[in-house]
Amino acid sequence: MKLYWIKTNTFIKKIFSNYIWDIPNKENKIYITFDDGPTPEITEWVLEELKKHQAKATFFCIGKNINSHPDIFKKVIDNGHAVGNHTFNHLNGWKNTTNNYIENIISCQSQISNYHSTTSNLFRPPYGKINKSQSKELRNLGYKIIMWDVLSADFDQTITAEKCLENVLQNVVSGSIIVFHDSVKAYKNLQHVLPLSLQALNERGFKFEIIQ
């Protein structure tokens, strides 16, 4: 049974207004994001696809993956993309204490700082699961909690790649934050949906921007 929203509704955005769900604008700017990397071959393939369409994106990286693949993480930065924190071990905030969760995020941040000259204050909670106490602490530390407006669901191996593409193209509007995953689990769907999404959205006149 599907336990996620493809299009985040206005009610949820209002309840959790301390989070950033979208970035409204009149310039047709949209914000493509990738979670869970860097991943060998997959993240590098994503970078090539983005380059083909002159698109910039924001990568929410797992600290242990940065530690294991610093060369790929550096490629993300060198290609002009933004990076954000996705915890060190892909933690579920609902299953961890606030202290443990914050310490894990700080561990990830130290990995980011090893290779990024500019301090990144972007954070996305794995699974979108974070509690009130964790959120408050992170915001007090200066983090922006970045959620999403449109979920491709590329990670869901029970749906087709065509459905992932439909999830994106039927729901994107100016200001949307779109989620993909540069992970092994999502790769089969991503190989189909990302190139076609970039092409279609480009043809619609959308501009691909990083989150700052």
C-alpha distance (Angstrom), angle and dihedral (degrees) to the residues before:
residue distance angle dihedral
M1 . . .
K2 3.81 . .
L3 3.81 111.5 .
Y4 3.78 101.3 -178.1
W5 3.79 141.4 70.8
I6 3.79 120.3 -116.3
K7 3.81 91.5 -162.8
T8 3.79 115.2 32.4
N9 3.79 108.1 -131.8
T10 3.79 126.7 -131.8
F11 3.81 92.9 -113.5
I12 3.81 92.4 59.9
K13 3.80 91.3 46.4
K14 3.82 90.8 53.2
I15 3.81 94.6 47.6
F16 3.80 92.1 49.6
S17 3.77 97.2 36.1
N18 3.82 92.4 148.1
Y19 3.80 87.6 72.5
I20 3.80 125.4 74.9
W21 3.80 109.3 -120.3
D22 3.79 99.2 163.5
I23 3.82 139.9 -8.2
P24 3.81 107.5 -127.3
N25 3.80 116.0 -147.4
K26 3.80 140.9 151.4
E27 3.81 95.4 -132.4
N28 3.84 97.8 78.4
K29 3.80 91.2 -110.7
I30 3.79 116.6 161.2
Y31 3.79 130.9 -178.4
I32 3.80 121.1 -134.0
T33 3.79 114.6 -163.3
F34 3.79 135.2 -173.8
D35 3.80 125.6 -155.9
D36 3.82 133.4 -159.2
G37 3.81 104.4 23.5
P38 2.88 166.5 135.6
T39 3.80 90.3 106.6
P40 3.82 122.9 168.6
E41 3.81 114.1 -103.5
I42 3.81 93.2 -6.1
T43 3.81 98.1 68.1
E44 3.79 89.4 42.0
W45 3.81 90.2 52.3
V46 3.81 89.5 49.9
L47 3.80 90.5 52.3
E48 3.81 90.4 53.4
E49 3.81 92.5 49.6
L50 3.79 91.3 49.7
K51 3.79 90.7 49.1
K52 3.82 91.2 53.1
H53 3.79 89.3 59.7
Q54 3.80 96.9 35.8
A55 3.79 87.5 -119.8
K56 3.77 127.4 155.6
A57 3.80 122.6 -152.0
T58 3.79 142.9 178.2
F59 3.81 119.1 -116.5
F60 3.82 119.0 -155.0
C61 3.79 101.7 -157.5
I62 3.79 134.1 -161.3
G63 3.79 112.5 -126.6
K64 3.81 96.4 -133.8
N65 3.81 89.6 52.3
I66 3.81 91.0 51.3
N67 3.80 88.1 50.3
S68 3.81 91.7 50.0
H69 3.81 96.8 42.2
P70 3.81 109.2 27.3
D71 3.81 92.0 152.4
I72 3.81 91.3 61.1
F73 3.79 91.9 44.9
K74 3.79 89.1 52.9
K75 3.82 89.7 51.5
V76 3.80 89.4 57.0
I77 3.80 90.5 54.6
D78 3.81 94.5 41.0
N79 3.81 89.5 54.4
G80 3.80 90.3 59.9
H81 3.80 99.2 -105.9
A82 3.80 125.9 138.5
V83 3.79 122.5 -116.7
G84 3.77 132.8 -151.9
N85 3.78 141.1 -177.3
H86 3.83 120.9 -91.9
T87 3.85 96.6 171.0
F88 3.80 124.4 -91.0
N89 3.82 96.5 -94.2
H90 3.82 104.4 21.7
L91 3.80 91.9 -100.5
N92 3.78 125.1 -165.3
G93 3.81 105.0 -130.8
W94 3.80 92.5 -152.8
K95 3.80 90.4 60.5
N96 3.81 98.4 45.5
T97 3.78 136.2 67.2
T98 3.79 117.7 -110.1
N99 3.81 91.8 -111.9
N100 3.79 93.3 50.9
Y101 3.80 92.1 45.4
I102 3.81 94.9 49.3
E103 3.82 92.2 46.0
N104 3.80 89.5 52.4
I105 3.80 91.2 50.9
I106 3.81 91.2 48.8
S107 3.82 88.7 52.0
C108 3.79 89.5 54.1
Q109 3.80 90.5 46.7
S110 3.79 90.9 55.9
Q111 3.81 89.2 55.9
I112 3.80 91.2 50.1
S113 3.80 91.1 48.9
N114 3.80 91.3 54.5
Y115 3.80 90.4 68.4
H116 3.80 106.2 19.0
S117 3.79 118.5 76.1
T118 3.81 92.8 -164.5
T119 3.80 119.3 65.4
S120 3.80 111.2 -112.4
N121 3.81 115.1 -147.1
L122 3.80 96.9 179.0
F123 3.79 119.5 116.1
R124 3.78 132.6 177.7
P125 3.81 119.1 -173.1
P126 3.81 114.0 -131.1
Y127 3.81 110.7 -109.3
G128 3.81 86.3 7.5
K129 3.82 86.5 -88.8
I130 3.79 117.0 140.2
N131 3.81 129.7 136.3
K132 3.79 129.7 -132.9
S133 3.81 95.3 -101.8
Q134 3.80 93.2 49.7
S135 3.79 91.3 47.0
K136 3.80 92.8 50.6
E137 3.80 92.7 48.9
L138 3.79 92.9 48.9
R139 3.79 93.3 48.7
N140 3.81 89.3 48.9
L141 3.81 86.7 55.3
G142 3.79 89.1 54.8
Y143 3.79 100.6 -102.6
K144 3.80 124.7 145.3
I145 3.79 109.8 -140.6
I146 3.80 106.2 -139.2
M147 3.79 117.3 -160.5
W148 3.81 124.8 162.3
D149 3.76 147.0 -104.0
V150 3.83 98.1 -156.7
L151 3.81 127.3 33.2
S152 3.81 117.7 -162.2
A153 3.84 90.6 -163.0
D154 3.80 88.6 -145.9
F155 3.83 87.6 151.0
D156 3.81 91.6 63.6
Q157 3.78 106.4 97.2
T158 3.80 91.9 -171.8
I159 3.81 93.7 69.1
T160 3.79 130.0 65.8
A161 3.77 126.9 -106.8
E162 3.80 87.7 -117.9
K163 3.80 89.3 58.3
C164 3.82 90.1 51.7
L165 3.79 89.4 53.3
E166 3.80 90.5 49.4
N167 3.81 90.1 49.9
V168 3.79 89.5 59.0
L169 3.79 103.9 37.6
Q170 3.80 96.7 44.5
N171 3.79 94.8 51.0
V172 3.80 109.8 36.0
V173 3.80 118.6 112.2
S174 3.78 132.0 164.3
G175 3.80 107.3 -65.1
S176 3.80 96.5 24.6
I177 3.79 119.7 148.7
I178 3.82 106.1 -147.2
V179 3.81 124.6 -160.6
F180 3.80 125.7 -143.6
H181 3.81 127.8 158.5
D182 3.81 126.6 -131.1
S183 3.80 90.3 -156.7
V184 3.79 136.7 119.9
K185 3.80 90.9 -113.5
A186 3.80 93.6 55.3
Y187 3.79 99.4 37.2
K188 3.80 98.9 96.2
N189 3.80 92.2 55.7
L190 3.80 93.6 36.2
Q191 3.80 92.7 57.4
H192 3.79 88.3 61.8
V193 3.77 103.1 35.0
L194 3.80 103.4 41.9
P195 3.82 100.9 58.3
L196 3.81 92.7 42.6
S197 3.81 92.3 45.6
L198 3.79 92.6 50.6
Q199 3.78 91.7 48.4
A200 3.81 95.6 46.2
L201 3.79 95.5 43.8
N202 3.78 90.9 47.2
E203 3.81 89.7 52.2
R204 3.80 89.1 51.9
G205 3.79 89.3 57.5
F206 3.79 98.9 -108.2
K207 3.82 118.7 152.7
F208 3.79 118.1 -139.8
E209 3.81 111.0 -136.2
I210 3.79 136.7 173.8
I211 3.80 122.8 -116.8
Q212 3.80 113.1 -112.7
